[in-house]
Amino acid sequence: MATRALLAQLLASYQLASGQAVDMLSIGGVDALKRVQANEAFDVAVLGSDAIAKLVASGHAQANSVTPLVRSGVAVAVRAGSALPDLSNEAAVKAAVLAAPSISYSTGPSGVALAQLFERWGIAQVMAQRTITPPPGTPVASVITSGQAALGFQQLSELLNVSGITIAGPLPDDIQITTVFSACVLCSAQQPERSAHLLAYLASPNADAAKRAQGMTPA
């Protein structure tokens, strides 16, 4: 879901440049991985690099087609009007997490990494009782705006331009969680040559400005 808005923009540009229409289904990464592994008919997948590697290993993706697209970092959000937490360093973030009555993070790669960070801090058991995990594909921002969670962690691209929240800032560099999102041509692709052409466009300099505008950097 972190790449949903970006891909919608880039696919519209690609259609204008190439004359080729592309149908996009945007769902949570966990569900997307399962559906591709269940052999549903898709030409291209865009997922976190770990998930793409699983598709290659299971024989669902063409290994030589794997194309890194963007690097995406995690930001922290609170409900609009709430006090902003101190995110200046690792100790401050840990203190903010422990002080929050409830938090939320996704089931995607950033959420997995955040859970591992809590394990390292020795607070995983405490935070498990205060954590609201939205279903795959459901934005963390919606959990924040509804008041279910006081502190939310998600890809910056998923928090941008969402009303009802305030982005407190990115995680500090020493604990920043960076996910590389990549694309691949699937072994079930009905149009592999066109799919490869699309991937080349998505990785080209033509797409760089849009990637940065969506809070990510070209991979």
C-alpha positions in Angstrom: 0.0 0.0 0.0 3.0 2.3 0.5 3.4 2.5 -3.3 -0.3 2.8 -4.2 -0.4 6.6 -4.9 3.0 6.6 -6.6 2.1 3.7 -8.9 -1.3 5.3 -9.8 0.6 8.5 -10.8 3.3 6.7 -12.7 1.0 4.3 -14.5 -1.1 7.3 -15.7 2.2 8.9 -17.1 3.2 5.6 -18.6 -0.1 5.3 -20.4 0.3 8.7 -21.9 3.9 8.0 -23.0 3.4 4.5 -24.4 -0.3 4.3 -25.3 -0.5 1.1 -23.2 -3.1 0.9 -20.5 -2.2 -0.9 -17.2 -4.8 -2.2 -14.8 -3.6 -2.0 -11.1 -5.0 -3.8 -8.1 -3.7 -2.3 -4.9 -4.0 -4.4 -1.8 -2.0 -5.1 1.3 1.4 -6.8 0.7 0.5 -9.9 2.8 -2.6 -10.5 0.7 -0.8 -9.7 -2.5 1.9 -12.2 -1.8 -0.7 -14.9 -1.0 -2.7 -14.2 -4.2 0.4 -14.4 -6.5 1.5 -17.6 -4.7 -2.0 -19.0 -5.3 -1.4 -18.5 -9.0 -3.8 -15.7 -9.7 -3.2 -14.2 -13.1 -1.1 -11.1 -12.8 1.7 -9.9 -15.1 3.7 -7.7 -12.6 4.0 -7.5 -8.8 5.3 -4.6 -6.8 6.2 -5.6 -3.2 8.8 -5.2 -0.5 12.0 -6.8 -1.6 11.7 -9.6 0.9 8.4 -10.6 -0.5 9.7 -10.4 -4.1 12.6 -12.8 -3.0 10.0 -15.3 -1.8 8.2 -15.2 -5.2 11.5 -15.8 -6.9 12.3 -18.7 -4.5 8.9 -20.3 -5.0 9.1 -20.1 -8.8 6.4 -17.4 -9.2 8.7 -14.5 -10.4 11.3 -14.3 -13.1 14.5 -13.8 -11.2 16.2 -11.7 -13.9 13.3 -9.3 -13.9 13.6 -8.1 -10.3 13.9 -4.3 -10.4 14.3 -2.1 -7.3 12.1 0.9 -7.5 12.1 3.0 -4.3 13.5 3.2 -0.8 10.8 4.1 1.8 11.2 5.2 5.4 8.9 5.1 8.4 7.4 8.1 10.0 5.4 8.7 13.2 2.0 10.3 13.3 -0.5 11.4 16.0 -4.0 12.6 15.9 -4.3 16.2 14.7 -4.1 18.6 17.6 -2.2 16.2 19.9 1.2 17.0 21.4 4.1 15.9 19.2 6.5 13.3 20.6 10.2 13.8 20.8 11.8 11.8 18.0 15.3 13.3 18.2 17.1 10.0 19.0 16.6 6.4 19.8 16.1 7.0 23.6 13.5 9.6 22.9 11.5 7.4 20.6 11.6 4.5 23.2 10.4 6.9 25.8 7.6 8.1 23.5 6.5 4.6 22.8 6.4 3.7 26.5 4.5 6.8 27.3 1.8 6.2 24.7 -1.4 4.6 26.0 -1.8 2.8 22.6 0.1 2.5 19.3 -0.5 1.1 15.9 1.7 -0.2 13.1 1.1 -2.3 10.0 1.6 -6.0 9.2 4.0 -5.1 6.4 7.8 -5.1 6.5 8.0 -1.9 8.5 5.8 -3.3 11.2 7.8 -6.5 11.4 11.0 -4.4 11.8 9.3 -2.3 14.5 8.3 -5.4 16.4 11.9 -6.5 16.3 13.1 -3.2 17.6 10.7 -3.5 20.5 12.2 -6.9 21.2 15.6 -5.4 21.3 14.5 -2.8 23.7 12.9 -5.4 25.9 9.4 -3.9 25.8 7.7 -6.2 23.3 5.5 -7.9 25.9 4.5 -4.6 27.4 3.7 -3.0 24.1 1.8 -6.1 22.8 -1.0 -5.2 25.2 -1.2 -1.6 23.8 -0.8 -2.3 20.1 -3.7 -2.0 17.6 -2.8 -3.8 14.4 -5.0 -2.9 11.5 -6.0 -5.6 9.0 -3.7 -5.9 5.9 -4.4 -3.0 3.6 -6.0 -0.8 6.3 -4.0 2.4 6.8 -2.6 3.1 10.3 -3.7 6.7 9.8 -7.3 5.5 10.1 -6.6 4.0 13.5 -5.1 7.3 14.6 -7.9 9.5 13.3 -10.5 7.2 15.0 -8.8 7.6 18.3 -8.1 3.9 18.7 -4.3 4.6 18.9 -2.4 7.6 20.1 0.8 6.9 18.2 1.1 5.4 14.7 4.1 4.1 12.7 3.9 3.7 9.0 5.7 4.4 5.7 5.8 8.1 5.2 4.2 7.8 1.8 1.1 6.4 3.5 0.8 9.2 5.9 1.3 12.1 3.6 -1.8 14.3 2.8 -4.1 12.4 5.2 -6.5 14.7 7.0 -7.0 14.2 10.8 -3.4 13.4 11.6 -0.1 15.2 12.1 3.1 13.7 11.0 5.5 14.1 13.9 8.5 13.3 11.8 10.6 10.4 10.6 12.3 7.9 12.8 15.8 9.1 13.6 18.6 7.7 11.4 20.0 5.3 13.9 16.7 3.3 14.1 15.1 4.3 10.8 13.4 1.4 9.1 14.0 1.5 5.3 12.1 -0.8 3.0 13.1 -1.3 -0.6 10.1 -1.9 -2.8 10.8 -3.8 -6.0 8.9 -4.9 -9.1 9.1 -8.2 -11.0 7.6 -9.9 -14.0 5.7 -12.9 -12.8 6.1 -16.4 -14.4 2.3 -16.3 -15.1 2.6 -13.1 -17.1 0.6 -13.1 -20.3 2.5 -10.1 -21.7 6.1 -10.5 -20.4 7.7 -8.2 -23.0 5.2 -5.4 -22.2 5.7 -6.0 -18.5 9.5 -5.7 -18.8 9.0 -2.4 -20.7 6.8 -1.1 -17.9 9.4 -2.0 -15.3 12.0 -0.2 -17.2 9.9 2.9 -17.2 9.1 2.7 -13.5 12.9 2.5 -12.7 13.9 5.3 -15.2 14.8 8.8 -14.2 11.4 9.9 -15.6 9.9 8.5 -12.4 12.3 10.1 -9.9 10.4 13.3 -9.2 7.2 11.5 -8.5 9.0 9.1 -6.1 10.4 12.0 -4.1 7.1 13.8 -4.0 5.6 10.7 -2.4 8.1 10.7 0.4 10.4 8.1 -1.1 13.8 8.0 -2.9 14.7 6.2 -6.1 16.3 2.8 -5.4 
